[in-house]
Amino acid sequence: IQSQITPIKKPERKKIELKYADEDIITRDPQTGKDIHHYLGNVLLEHNEITLSCDSAYYSPDKNQVTAFSKIHIEQGDTLDLFGDYLFYDGKSERALVNGNVELIDKETHLYTDAIDYDVKNRIARYNTKGRITNAGNTLTSIIGIYFVPENFFHFKDSVKIVNPDYVMTADTM
């Protein structure tokens, strides 16, 4: 009996791609000697299954990383939108760190917080700076939260409180 093992091919992580910017100013990093792109105005970038728009961004092609400023908007699929004031995105790990007036919208759920760590590949959002979630008449607040997007499943810790028109519930973990 002979068996054949077919290796599973991992999808290639492509480079972050510029779709549009009003300006692209290229400078050389004095420490590494590598190019850095400074995109200005109406910036639109794509990477794997997300699009990213913002007012301005720095992109390091050799590191496949973006630092973006003002009116950050990440779209993933047709249901998830993530907004904020500042973003650091690493294309190798597919992690987005978004700060300032963060809002994550997924179907009927809205999450508001000051900072979020979003694992784009596994679609897991984490916050530890206090968050507020609104969904179908309920408002939930907690200090720490993890949102598993595909499963639409939340895990909350520390000072958890749900306010509903009919009741108020508090817990340490939910």
Z-matrix of the N, CA and C atoms (Angstrom, degrees):
N
C 1 1.450
C 2 1.520 1 107.79
N 3 1.303 2 113.54 1 130.19
C 4 1.456 3 119.43 2 -179.47
C 5 1.524 4 108.76 3 -121.87
N 6 1.312 5 115.67 4 133.54
C 7 1.466 6 118.50 5 178.37
C 8 1.514 7 108.83 6 -117.65
N 9 1.284 8 113.41 7 154.13
C 10 1.459 9 119.34 8 -179.88
C 11 1.516 10 108.85 9 -120.50
N 12 1.319 11 115.50 10 127.77
C 13 1.458 12 120.72 11 178.67
C 14 1.512 13 108.07 12 -102.45
N 15 1.310 14 115.09 13 122.24
C 16 1.459 15 120.19 14 177.92
C 17 1.518 16 108.01 15 -99.65
N 18 1.337 17 116.64 16 119.35
C 19 1.467 18 117.37 17 179.97
C 20 1.525 19 110.81 18 -65.66
N 21 1.317 20 114.20 19 141.46
C 22 1.467 21 119.91 20 177.44
C 23 1.514 22 107.30 21 -81.38
N 24 1.298 23 115.10 22 124.54
C 25 1.455 24 120.61 23 -178.78
C 26 1.516 25 109.77 24 -88.55
N 27 1.311 26 115.88 25 123.53
C 28 1.460 27 119.92 26 176.92
C 29 1.520 28 108.70 27 -78.90
N 30 1.337 29 116.82 28 140.39
C 31 1.461 30 117.74 29 177.30
C 32 1.529 31 110.18 30 -64.55
N 33 1.309 32 115.15 31 139.60
C 34 1.458 33 119.00 32 -179.79
C 35 1.514 34 110.24 33 -69.59
N 36 1.316 35 114.77 34 138.10
C 37 1.455 36 120.41 35 175.28
C 38 1.520 37 106.52 36 -88.18
N 39 1.284 38 115.20 37 105.15
C 40 1.456 39 117.93 38 -176.94
C 41 1.523 40 111.27 39 -79.75
N 42 1.297 41 114.31 40 169.11
C 43 1.459 42 121.08 41 178.30
C 44 1.528 43 109.88 42 -70.17
N 45 1.319 44 114.84 43 151.49
C 46 1.455 45 120.43 44 172.65
C 47 1.521 46 106.46 45 -65.24
N 48 1.304 47 116.15 46 133.05
C 49 1.466 48 120.76 47 -172.87
C 50 1.531 49 111.38 48 -115.78
N 51 1.313 50 115.45 49 131.46
C 52 1.465 51 120.98 50 175.08
C 53 1.520 52 108.67 51 -78.72
N 54 1.317 53 116.77 52 124.72
C 55 1.460 54 121.96 53 174.67
C 56 1.524 55 110.58 54 -97.16
N 57 1.359 56 115.65 55 -36.42
C 58 1.457 57 118.37 56 179.86
C 59 1.523 58 109.90 57 -164.08
N 60 1.324 59 115.58 58 146.41
C 61 1.469 60 124.19 59 168.65
C 62 1.520 61 106.54 60 -161.53
N 63 1.334 62 115.80 61 145.83
C 64 1.466 63 119.02 62 177.13
C 65 1.526 64 110.72 63 -63.63
N 66 1.344 65 116.38 64 -36.60
C 67 1.465 66 121.33 65 -179.40
C 68 1.512 67 110.29 66 -140.68
N 69 1.344 68 116.08 67 147.24
C 70 1.462 69 122.95 68 174.27
C 71 1.526 70 106.73 69 -131.36
N 72 1.336 71 115.83 70 103.60
C 73 1.458 72 121.24 71 -179.89
C 74 1.527 73 107.70 72 -101.27
N 75 1.307 74 117.15 73 119.30
C 76 1.463 75 121.36 74 -177.53
C 77 1.523 76 109.29 75 -102.24
N 78 1.336 77 114.80 76 126.99
C 79 1.467 78 120.97 77 176.19
C 80 1.524 79 108.27 78 -126.65
N 81 1.313 80 115.84 79 164.84
C 82 1.460 81 120.86 80 179.05
C 83 1.529 82 109.15 81 -103.83
N 84 1.336 83 116.05 82 130.94
C 85 1.462 84 121.64 83 177.08
C 86 1.531 85 107.69 84 -70.80
N 87 1.346 86 117.93 85 120.17
C 88 1.463 87 120.08 86 -176.74
C 89 1.538 88 113.14 87 -64.67
N 90 1.332 89 117.29 88 -25.85
C 91 1.463 90 119.96 89 -179.41
C 92 1.519 91 112.84 90 -80.98
N 93 1.328 92 117.32 91 -41.29
C 94 1.463 93 120.28 92 -175.47
C 95 1.523 94 113.46 93 -102.88
N 96 1.323 95 117.13 94 -19.47
C 97 1.455 96 120.64 95 -175.91
C 98 1.522 97 113.29 96 76.12
N 99 1.326 98 116.88 97 7.61
C 100 1.473 99 121.99 98 -178.57
C 101 1.523 100 110.31 99 -94.49
N 102 1.345 101 115.59 100 155.97
C 103 1.462 102 121.37 101 178.02
C 104 1.520 103 111.41 102 -72.01
N 105 1.342 104 114.86 103 143.53
C 106 1.461 105 122.47 104 171.03
C 107 1.518 106 106.71 105 -126.86
N 108 1.328 107 116.15 106 129.58
C 109 1.463 108 121.36 107 178.59
C 110 1.522 109 108.67 108 -95.91
N 111 1.320 110 116.19 109 132.90
C 112 1.464 111 121.50 110 172.97
C 113 1.522 112 106.32 111 -111.87
N 114 1.328 113 115.37 112 104.78
C 115 1.459 114 121.52 113 179.72
C 116 1.518 115 108.74 114 -89.77
N 117 1.336 116 115.47 115 133.53
C 118 1.465 117 121.05 116 -179.14
C 119 1.519 118 110.65 117 -126.51
N 120 1.316 119 116.64 118 133.96
C 121 1.463 120 122.30 119 172.09
C 122 1.501 121 115.42 120 75.66
N 123 1.327 122 116.82 121 119.80
C 124 1.473 123 123.45 122 173.86
C 125 1.523 124 112.84 123 50.46
N 126 1.317 125 115.62 124 48.97
C 127 1.460 126 121.36 125 -176.02
C 128 1.525 127 109.80 126 -76.41
N 129 1.339 128 116.12 127 132.90
C 130 1.455 129 122.63 128 175.49
C 131 1.522 130 108.29 129 -134.05
N 132 1.342 131 115.66 130 119.71
C 133 1.461 132 122.51 131 -179.54
C 134 1.518 133 109.07 132 -121.85
N 135 1.339 134 115.80 133 155.76
C 136 1.461 135 121.73 134 176.39
C 137 1.507 136 109.29 135 -131.54
N 138 1.318 137 115.52 136 142.91
C 139 1.464 138 120.27 137 172.21
C 140 1.518 139 108.70 138 -151.05
N 141 1.320 140 115.78 139 123.67
C 142 1.464 141 122.19 140 -177.00
C 143 1.525 142 109.66 141 45.41
N 144 1.342 143 119.38 142 -114.11
C 145 1.467 144 118.57 143 -175.00
C 146 1.516 145 114.35 144 -101.64
N 147 1.338 146 118.74 145 17.71
C 148 1.470 147 119.69 146 178.74
C 149 1.522 148 111.49 147 -121.49
N 150 1.337 149 114.32 148 154.74
C 151 1.461 150 120.42 149 167.39
C 152 1.523 151 106.24 150 -118.60
N 153 1.320 152 115.13 151 147.49
C 154 1.451 153 122.18 152 -178.20
C 155 1.512 154 108.19 153 -131.06
N 156 1.327 155 116.42 154 125.77
C 157 1.461 156 120.01 155 173.90
C 158 1.523 157 108.39 156 -121.53
N 159 1.344 158 115.17 157 152.37
C 160 1.464 159 121.57 158 -179.21
C 161 1.523 160 108.57 159 -168.00
N 162 1.343 161 115.65 160 177.06
C 163 1.466 162 120.27 161 177.91
C 164 1.521 163 112.62 162 -82.22
N 165 1.340 164 116.81 163 -38.19
C 166 1.467 165 120.15 164 178.03
C 167 1.519 166 109.35 165 -153.93
N 168 1.338 167 115.92 166 156.43
C 169 1.460 168 120.41 167 -178.03
C 170 1.513 169 110.73 168 -156.48
N 171 1.323 170 114.73 169 152.25
C 172 1.463 171 122.65 170 168.93
C 173 1.515 172 106.95 171 -108.98
N 174 1.338 173 115.83 172 132.61
C 175 1.461 174 120.81 173 -179.59
C 176 1.514 175 108.92 174 -125.61
N 177 1.330 176 115.93 175 127.64
C 178 1.464 177 122.55 176 175.72
C 179 1.523 178 107.96 177 -107.51
N 180 1.348 179 117.89 178 101.77
C 181 1.468 180 120.55 179 -176.91
C 182 1.528 181 113.35 180 -60.54
N 183 1.346 182 117.26 181 -37.83
C 184 1.462 183 118.95 182 -177.93
C 185 1.526 184 112.07 183 -66.61
N 186 1.333 185 118.00 184 -29.91
C 187 1.465 186 122.27 185 178.40
C 188 1.520 187 111.91 186 -96.52
N 189 1.330 188 117.15 187 -14.35
C 190 1.468 189 123.67 188 -175.43
C 191 1.530 190 110.22 189 56.29
N 192 1.356 191 115.10 190 49.77
C 193 1.456 192 122.12 191 -178.06
C 194 1.519 193 110.78 192 -129.04
N 195 1.329 194 114.86 193 147.05
C 196 1.461 195 122.31 194 178.59
C 197 1.517 196 109.34 195 -127.28
N 198 1.318 197 115.97 196 135.58
C 199 1.454 198 122.83 197 168.22
C 200 1.521 199 105.16 198 -116.17
N 201 1.334 200 116.80 199 120.28
C 202 1.461 201 120.94 200 -172.63
C 203 1.527 202 110.77 201 -123.76
N 204 1.336 203 114.25 202 153.16
C 205 1.454 204 121.07 203 -174.91
C 206 1.523 205 111.35 204 -133.09
N 207 1.318 206 115.68 205 140.78
C 208 1.456 207 124.58 206 168.67
C 209 1.528 208 114.00 207 65.69
N 210 1.316 209 114.22 208 126.74
C 211 1.466 210 123.01 209 177.69
C 212 1.531 211 112.28 210 54.24
N 213 1.338 212 115.43 211 47.53
C 214 1.460 213 121.75 212 177.83
C 215 1.522 214 108.57 213 -67.52
N 216 1.328 215 116.29 214 134.12
C 217 1.465 216 120.78 215 175.50
C 218 1.523 217 107.72 216 -145.56
N 219 1.329 218 115.17 217 114.96
C 220 1.463 219 121.20 218 173.98
C 221 1.514 220 106.92 219 -105.40
N 222 1.330 221 115.56 220 131.50
C 223 1.467 222 121.23 221 174.41
C 224 1.515 223 107.74 222 -116.26
N 225 1.340 224 115.54 223 130.84
C 226 1.459 225 120.42 224 176.28
C 227 1.518 226 107.34 225 -128.90
N 228 1.314 227 115.05 226 117.71
C 229 1.455 228 119.15 227 -176.05
C 230 1.518 229 110.03 228 64.44
N 231 1.320 230 116.13 229 -155.33
C 232 1.468 231 118.77 230 -179.57
C 233 1.523 232 111.83 231 -105.79
N 234 1.354 233 117.37 232 10.01
C 235 1.456 234 117.81 233 -177.29
C 236 1.521 235 114.76 234 -123.21
N 237 1.337 236 118.99 235 -25.03
C 238 1.462 237 119.42 236 -173.86
C 239 1.520 238 111.42 237 -104.74
N 240 1.340 239 115.13 238 128.61
C 241 1.462 240 123.01 239 174.73
C 242 1.519 241 107.50 240 -128.51
N 243 1.331 242 116.11 241 133.84
C 244 1.460 243 121.91 242 179.62
C 245 1.527 244 107.71 243 -128.22
N 246 1.343 245 115.82 244 124.66
C 247 1.464 246 122.00 245 -176.64
C 248 1.519 247 109.90 246 -119.25
N 249 1.340 248 116.62 247 153.90
C 250 1.455 249 121.23 248 175.36
C 251 1.521 250 110.94 249 -177.24
N 252 1.337 251 115.16 250 -177.09
C 253 1.468 252 121.56 251 -178.38
C 254 1.524 253 113.06 252 -97.10
N 255 1.338 254 117.13 253 -28.08
C 256 1.464 255 122.20 254 -175.03
C 257 1.521 256 108.80 255 -142.25
N 258 1.342 257 116.29 256 143.62
C 259 1.462 258 120.67 257 -179.06
C 260 1.513 259 110.49 258 -141.12
N 261 1.329 260 115.62 259 138.86
C 262 1.456 261 121.64 260 163.33
C 263 1.513 262 105.38 261 -120.38
N 264 1.342 263 116.82 262 123.47
C 265 1.459 264 121.36 263 -179.00
C 266 1.517 265 109.49 264 -125.12
N 267 1.322 266 115.65 265 126.64
C 268 1.460 267 122.13 266 177.70
C 269 1.525 268 108.08 267 -105.58
N 270 1.315 269 116.38 268 112.53
C 271 1.458 270 121.44 269 -177.88
C 272 1.513 271 113.86 270 -69.19
N 273 1.334 272 117.77 271 -22.49
C 274 1.473 273 120.36 272 178.95
C 275 1.520 274 111.02 273 -74.86
N 276 1.326 275 117.16 274 -46.08
C 277 1.468 276 120.43 275 -179.82
C 278 1.526 277 111.90 276 -89.88
N 279 1.321 278 116.75 277 -13.33
C 280 1.469 279 123.71 278 -176.93
C 281 1.527 280 110.86 279 57.91
N 282 1.344 281 115.59 280 46.94
C 283 1.462 282 122.88 281 176.97
C 284 1.512 283 108.96 282 -115.11
N 285 1.328 284 115.15 283 136.18
C 286 1.458 285 122.19 284 177.52
C 287 1.524 286 108.53 285 -118.08
N 288 1.324 287 116.41 286 123.16
C 289 1.453 288 122.05 287 173.97
C 290 1.521 289 106.36 288 -105.89
N 291 1.320 290 117.08 289 114.03
C 292 1.459 291 122.40 290 -175.84
C 293 1.526 292 108.27 291 -116.75
N 294 1.339 293 116.05 292 132.62
C 295 1.462 294 121.85 293 -178.69
C 296 1.526 295 110.69 294 -127.68
N 297 1.331 296 115.30 295 155.51
C 298 1.455 297 121.90 296 172.66
C 299 1.508 298 114.26 297 79.00
N 300 1.332 299 116.82 298 110.87
C 301 1.476 300 122.00 299 177.36
C 302 1.521 301 112.24 300 50.53
N 303 1.314 302 116.07 301 49.05
C 304 1.461 303 121.35 302 -176.18
C 305 1.523 304 110.23 303 -76.98
N 306 1.334 305 114.60 304 134.40
C 307 1.462 306 121.28 305 174.71
C 308 1.517 307 107.78 306 -137.81
N 309 1.326 308 115.70 307 124.74
C 310 1.456 309 121.59 308 175.90
C 311 1.523 310 106.84 309 -113.04
N 312 1.323 311 116.19 310 125.20
C 313 1.463 312 121.81 311 -179.52
C 314 1.521 313 107.72 312 -118.92
N 315 1.334 314 115.32 313 125.08
C 316 1.456 315 121.18 314 177.87
C 317 1.523 316 107.65 315 -139.98
N 318 1.295 317 116.56 316 111.20
C 319 1.460 318 122.77 317 -177.01
C 320 1.534 319 109.99 318 53.38
N 321 1.345 320 118.07 319 -111.74
C 322 1.468 321 121.91 320 -177.03
C 323 1.529 322 113.00 321 -96.23
N 324 1.322 323 117.55 322 -0.13
C 325 1.461 324 121.78 323 -174.30
C 326 1.519 325 111.24 324 -102.02
N 327 1.345 326 115.60 325 133.09
C 328 1.469 327 121.50 326 173.95
C 329 1.519 328 108.09 327 -120.52
N 330 1.330 329 116.61 328 126.67
C 331 1.455 330 122.74 329 177.12
C 332 1.518 331 108.35 330 -114.71
N 333 1.333 332 116.33 331 128.49
C 334 1.464 333 122.44 332 178.59
C 335 1.530 334 107.86 333 -119.55
N 336 1.331 335 117.37 334 131.50
C 337 1.458 336 121.89 335 178.64
C 338 1.529 337 109.14 336 -159.88
N 339 1.328 338 116.41 337 175.52
C 340 1.467 339 120.47 338 179.03
C 341 1.524 340 112.90 339 -86.81
N 342 1.339 341 116.31 340 -29.61
C 343 1.466 342 120.17 341 -177.68
C 344 1.516 343 109.15 342 -152.93
N 345 1.329 344 115.19 343 143.58
C 346 1.460 345 120.23 344 -179.81
C 347 1.525 346 109.19 345 -139.52
N 348 1.318 347 115.41 346 143.00
C 349 1.459 348 122.84 347 173.60
C 350 1.521 349 104.85 348 -109.68
N 351 1.334 350 116.83 349 112.00
C 352 1.460 351 120.33 350 -175.35
C 353 1.518 352 110.16 351 -112.76
N 354 1.316 353 115.69 352 117.61
C 355 1.457 354 123.58 353 175.32
C 356 1.533 355 106.22 354 -84.82
N 357 1.320 356 115.52 355 99.54
C 358 1.466 357 121.97 356 -173.44
C 359 1.523 358 111.33 357 -64.32
N 360 1.327 359 116.81 358 -43.10
C 361 1.459 360 121.72 359 -176.23
C 362 1.529 361 111.57 360 -63.25
N 363 1.342 362 116.83 361 -47.12
C 364 1.463 363 121.14 362 -177.86
C 365 1.525 364 113.48 363 -94.04
N 366 1.334 365 115.88 364 -4.92
C 367 1.461 366 123.50 365 177.22
C 368 1.535 367 111.62 366 57.45
N 369 1.346 368 114.43 367 56.29
C 370 1.461 369 122.01 368 178.06
C 371 1.525 370 108.07 369 -126.03
N 372 1.336 371 116.26 370 124.49
C 373 1.469 372 121.99 371 178.99
C 374 1.525 373 108.78 372 -108.11
N 375 1.349 374 115.74 373 134.28
C 376 1.468 375 121.19 374 179.67
C 377 1.520 376 109.86 375 -127.88
N 378 1.337 377 115.35 376 141.13
C 379 1.467 378 119.51 377 171.45
C 380 1.521 379 108.79 378 -138.47
N 381 1.330 380 116.32 379 151.90
C 382 1.465 381 120.97 380 176.30
C 383 1.529 382 110.55 381 -142.15
N 384 1.339 383 114.90 382 26.46
C 385 1.466 384 120.93 383 -178.77
C 386 1.525 385 111.14 384 -121.34
N 387 1.293 386 117.43 385 25.91
C 388 1.450 387 125.53 386 -177.66
C 389 1.526 388 110.35 387 78.33
N 390 1.302 389 115.49 388 128.10
C 391 1.452 390 120.98 389 -179.14
C 392 1.509 391 111.41 390 -133.84
N 393 1.331 392 114.85 391 158.79
C 394 1.462 393 122.10 392 177.08
C 395 1.522 394 106.62 393 -131.69
N 396 1.330 395 115.23 394 129.36
C 397 1.450 396 121.13 395 -178.79
C 398 1.516 397 108.55 396 -121.38
N 399 1.328 398 115.80 397 131.79
C 400 1.453 399 120.36 398 175.57
C 401 1.521 400 108.22 399 -117.63
N 402 1.346 401 114.72 400 136.99
C 403 1.453 402 119.96 401 -178.68
C 404 1.530 403 107.89 402 -162.60
N 405 1.301 404 117.18 403 119.11
C 406 1.473 405 124.11 404 173.66
C 407 1.532 406 113.70 405 47.13
N 408 1.321 407 117.39 406 52.69
C 409 1.456 408 120.90 407 175.81
C 410 1.520 409 115.14 408 85.29
N 411 1.339 410 117.38 409 -7.37
C 412 1.460 411 121.57 410 178.42
C 413 1.527 412 109.59 411 -101.15
N 414 1.334 413 115.96 412 144.27
C 415 1.459 414 121.82 413 171.12
C 416 1.519 415 107.44 414 -124.74
N 417 1.322 416 116.11 415 123.28
C 418 1.455 417 121.08 416 -179.34
C 419 1.520 418 108.34 417 -118.22
N 420 1.329 419 116.39 418 135.53
C 421 1.461 420 120.83 419 175.11
C 422 1.528 421 108.22 420 -124.48
N 423 1.339 422 115.45 421 147.04
C 424 1.464 423 121.39 422 175.95
C 425 1.524 424 107.80 423 -159.38
N 426 1.320 425 115.65 424 162.68
C 427 1.458 426 120.34 425 176.89
C 428 1.528 427 109.96 426 -79.72
N 429 1.332 428 116.51 427 -43.09
C 430 1.465 429 122.27 428 -177.23
C 431 1.518 430 108.74 429 -121.22
N 432 1.331 431 116.93 430 139.87
C 433 1.455 432 120.58 431 177.07
C 434 1.506 433 112.10 432 -151.17
N 435 1.316 434 115.31 433 147.97
C 436 1.460 435 122.61 434 174.23
C 437 1.516 436 106.77 435 -128.97
N 438 1.333 437 115.73 436 131.30
C 439 1.466 438 120.83 437 -179.61
C 440 1.518 439 108.36 438 -120.35
N 441 1.325 440 116.44 439 117.71
C 442 1.453 441 123.39 440 176.29
C 443 1.529 442 106.22 441 -92.94
N 444 1.308 443 116.66 442 100.01
C 445 1.461 444 122.65 443 -169.30
C 446 1.529 445 113.38 444 -60.37
N 447 1.349 446 120.47 445 -51.44
C 448 1.474 447 118.46 446 -176.44
C 449 1.525 448 113.59 447 -58.25
N 450 1.339 449 116.19 448 -35.90
C 451 1.458 450 120.59 449 -177.91
C 452 1.528 451 112.10 450 -87.92
N 453 1.351 452 117.48 451 -8.77
C 454 1.457 453 123.02 452 -174.28
C 455 1.539 454 109.40 453 53.00
N 456 1.353 455 114.79 454 45.81
C 457 1.461 456 122.54 455 -174.86
C 458 1.522 457 109.84 456 -119.49
N 459 1.334 458 116.61 457 130.59
C 460 1.463 459 122.75 458 178.57
C 461 1.521 460 110.05 459 -111.00
N 462 1.325 461 115.56 460 150.10
C 463 1.461 462 122.65 461 169.53
C 464 1.521 463 106.26 462 -130.37
N 465 1.332 464 117.39 463 123.57
C 466 1.459 465 121.77 464 -175.49
C 467 1.517 466 110.11 465 -118.56
N 468 1.346 467 114.97 466 145.66
C 469 1.463 468 120.44 467 177.19
C 470 1.520 469 109.35 468 -139.67
N 471 1.318 470 114.84 469 151.44
C 472 1.458 471 123.85 470 171.56
C 473 1.532 472 113.14 471 69.54
N 474 1.298 473 115.73 472 108.46
C 475 1.473 474 123.56 473 175.61
C 476 1.530 475 112.84 474 57.11
N 477 1.315 476 116.43 475 48.86
C 478 1.468 477 121.58 476 -178.89
C 479 1.531 478 109.00 477 -78.55
N 480 1.330 479 115.81 478 133.26
C 481 1.465 480 120.62 479 -179.92
C 482 1.528 481 108.90 480 -143.77
N 483 1.333 482 115.95 481 128.38
C 484 1.469 483 121.57 482 174.92
C 485 1.515 484 108.00 483 -111.95
N 486 1.324 485 115.74 484 129.68
C 487 1.457 486 121.50 485 175.82
C 488 1.530 487 107.10 486 -116.46
N 489 1.325 488 114.46 487 122.27
C 490 1.453 489 123.27 488 179.84
C 491 1.524 490 106.14 489 -127.27
N 492 1.326 491 120.23 490 153.89
C 493 1.466 492 119.81 491 178.50
C 494 1.537 493 113.30 492 -55.06
N 495 1.350 494 117.57 493 -25.65
C 496 1.458 495 121.09 494 -176.60
C 497 1.530 496 114.29 495 -99.32
N 498 1.333 497 118.71 496 -18.00
C 499 1.459 498 119.69 497 -176.10
C 500 1.531 499 111.13 498 -161.14
N 501 1.356 500 115.33 499 166.92
C 502 1.459 501 123.34 500 171.93
C 503 1.531 502 106.18 501 -128.69
N 504 1.326 503 116.58 502 131.60
C 505 1.462 504 120.99 503 -179.29
C 506 1.527 505 108.72 504 -127.61
N 507 1.324 506 116.71 505 136.76
C 508 1.457 507 120.85 506 176.14
C 509 1.529 508 109.00 507 -124.81
N 510 1.335 509 115.09 508 150.60
C 511 1.459 510 120.56 509 179.77
C 512 1.528 511 108.39 510 -160.79
N 513 1.327 512 114.47 511 166.08
C 514 1.464 513 118.92 512 175.05
C 515 1.529 514 110.05 513 -86.94
N 516 1.325 515 116.11 514 -35.41
C 517 1.471 516 122.08 515 -178.44
C 518 1.521 517 108.11 516 -140.96
N 519 1.318 518 116.67 517 142.08
C 520 1.462 519 120.15 518 178.81
C 521 1.509 520 109.58 519 -149.24
